[in-house]
Amino acid sequence: MVVAGDSLLGAASVVVVVVGGSLVVVLVVVVGGTLVVVLVVVAVVVVVVVVVLVVVGSAAWRTSATAGEAGYNTGRTEGSAARAATTMPRTTRDAVSPTCRNLRNIPPCSHLATLISRHPTSTFCQPTRRQRDSLRPMTATGSFAASRFGLLAEIVDQQSYGRSVDRCRQQGIVLPTFAQLADPSSIPVDITASLADIDRNAADPLNLFRVHWYNDLHGGRTDLPEHVVLTPELTGVDSPIIVAFGNRFPMIGAHKVLAAYACLVPRVVTGQYDPTEHRAVWPSTGNYARGGVAISTLMGCRGVAVLPENMSRERFEWLEEWIDNPDDIIRTPGSESNVKEIYDTCDELAQDPANFILNQFTEFANHVGHHEVTGRALERLYLHHRESNPGLRLAAFVAASGSSGTLAAGERLKSDHGARIVAVEALECPTMLYNGFGEHNIQGIGDKHIPLIHNVTNMDGVVAVSDRACDELGMVFNTDEGRTHLTGDRGVDDAVVATLGHFGLSSICNVLAAIKTARELGLGADDALITVATDGAEMYGSEREAMAAGRYATGFGSAEAAAAVDEHLAGADTSHVEMLDEVGRNRIFNLGYFTWVEQQGVELDDYEIRRDQGFWKGVQGLAPVWDDMIDEFNARTGVRSGS
Ligand SMILES: Cc1ncc(COP(=O)(O)O)c(C=O)c1O
């Protein structure tokens, strides 16, 4: 295309030269003498100017195209994305949609102006000063497709908004703010008091106020997120490993219900999602779909779960209890890493405008929710333990990536406490570490692609853990034989062993990755690592039955427990660990191009802007903006102030 463009310009200049030259000849013949001399000068000046313009323009274009291509291939970091639009090769610019091309003319790249331009017929609230300030970091995002990826911060459809207000008023629904979920002590006392009478797993809208880390297993609220500090007898490393328990979250017993709420609520308060018209579609490998169905139910909407047919039986049993219409459970082919099949199904569903797809891999609100709520909860845990050990550093936040939403918590821990961010995946599907692929059984993680909402260029490390390790340690942690081995033969504290039932497969994976990280970095007793147990062992009883019938068909006793602990805990070494430099980060970032730009049709600008940390700061700054909108929404329903 660049060559073709140059040829076109070259051809145009030849035409002008020829025309200019002909004009001179004709005038010489017809008029003659003095006049001929004047006209020849004019013609020569015209021709020279045109030729100079063409040559300079063509050279400049060629330079910018080359710079753009080189910039992409080598990867850029800070500030580079903002430059991308001007250095982009012409092929890419031509491929950009007309809307995007027009938006590039918006002076000087105001994000709000961009949003408004994208919705010329909609009625917008005037942004408050706080909103404008918060969005300022996003000015570098240029023409980012805010609507597609759930980043709008204005009401874009007043009618839809009005219907949501009516629905919530009729059903007595109050929406919690992100700030309230981050710090539940700020939840109004009347709501807290009413919650006492509501079962934590009931389909009651008040349970929205339990979508945070400060629950116990019986519906009570705690002062500190429930957690365990794993000790050297179990982990084999001196560093304390702090694990926050996700199975305290209501309804689904996993923190993914937070991601679901985070994704839906901005869509409601911006008037994009209309509960009277839309079915909320929740594509996932299980827990996010369950969370989405729970949140939809609480918010008076219809939810649809899309998940691979081979996910654990417990996930389907839960869905069958919560969903009345069997059509609202859609089984896609394959298992954990078959996300492409989920996307294909969602593409088909999206043909029907009544289906509103809430794709956790592209909804930046997932990132925002964890940054705000999980990040603050984990920070609270670190500060709590630092009180008794003032020398305690936060060395790393370690978390397996499914949608990568949880990893956003690490961004807060990194910016405020210097923690490294270490992403974890299954060794059988090492997408980040080796650009590999494959099947595995660490349900919820490692979906064979790099999510769009993953802030890859802020990562510090990648660790891969085998699913066999998680399966076998799952047996150790959840059998009498295994627990007796740990307390008796290994000297692990009873209180620690008593918590091991709160570790689902990905939780065990996180712990193993934390151990490997501690070893790789040579961390000591004053270097804490923090991670989450997204769900508990109760979600995997059927997997353990399968292990008992298969791998351990001859029995699981102390010898088997000892072998598993030796191999996977004591043997958690520094293999399959990479601490990332810029080359490594960019390698992983660039891999996402094939999914998002080539396969899913994301604009190259939108893809590239994510290299820039300024973009992510802008995204994270949306939490208080949405909170203002939630407060306003609650005020309009009049159910309660909600603040
Ligand atoms: C059990 C489990 N662990 C870990 C994850 C990964 O969390 P995230 O999607 O926030 O990366 C998920 C996601 O669904 C999950 O279900």
The ligand as a MOL file (V3000), in Angstrom:
LIG
                    3D

  0  0  0     0  0            999 V3000
M  V30 BEGIN CTAB
M  V30 COUNTS 16 16 0 0 0
M  V30 BEGIN ATOM
M  V30 1 C -10.8530 -20.6850 40.2010 0
M  V30 2 C -10.2710 -19.5160 39.4880 0
M  V30 3 N -9.0180 -19.1550 39.7520 0
M  V30 4 C -8.4330 -18.1250 39.1340 0
M  V30 5 C -9.1080 -17.4000 38.1860 0
M  V30 6 C -8.4040 -16.2860 37.4790 0
M  V30 7 O -8.8520 -15.0380 37.8730 0
M  V30 8 P -8.8660 -13.8390 36.8580 0
M  V30 9 O -9.9040 -14.1400 35.8260 0
M  V30 10 O -9.1950 -12.6590 37.6740 0
M  V30 11 O -7.5160 -13.7630 36.2450 0
M  V30 12 C -10.4250 -17.7420 37.8780 0
M  V30 13 C -11.1780 -17.0190 36.8630 0
M  V30 14 O -12.2620 -17.3550 36.4910 0
M  V30 15 C -11.0220 -18.8120 38.5540 0
M  V30 16 O -12.2810 -19.1790 38.3060 0
M  V30 END ATOM
M  V30 BEGIN BOND
M  V30 1 1 1 2
M  V30 2 1 2 3
M  V30 3 2 2 15
M  V30 4 2 3 4
M  V30 5 1 4 5
M  V30 6 1 5 6
M  V30 7 2 5 12
M  V30 8 1 6 7
M  V30 9 1 7 8
M  V30 10 2 8 9
M  V30 11 1 8 10
M  V30 12 1 8 11
M  V30 13 1 12 13
M  V30 14 1 12 15
M  V30 15 2 13 14
M  V30 16 1 15 16
M  V30 END BOND
M  V30 END CTAB
M  END
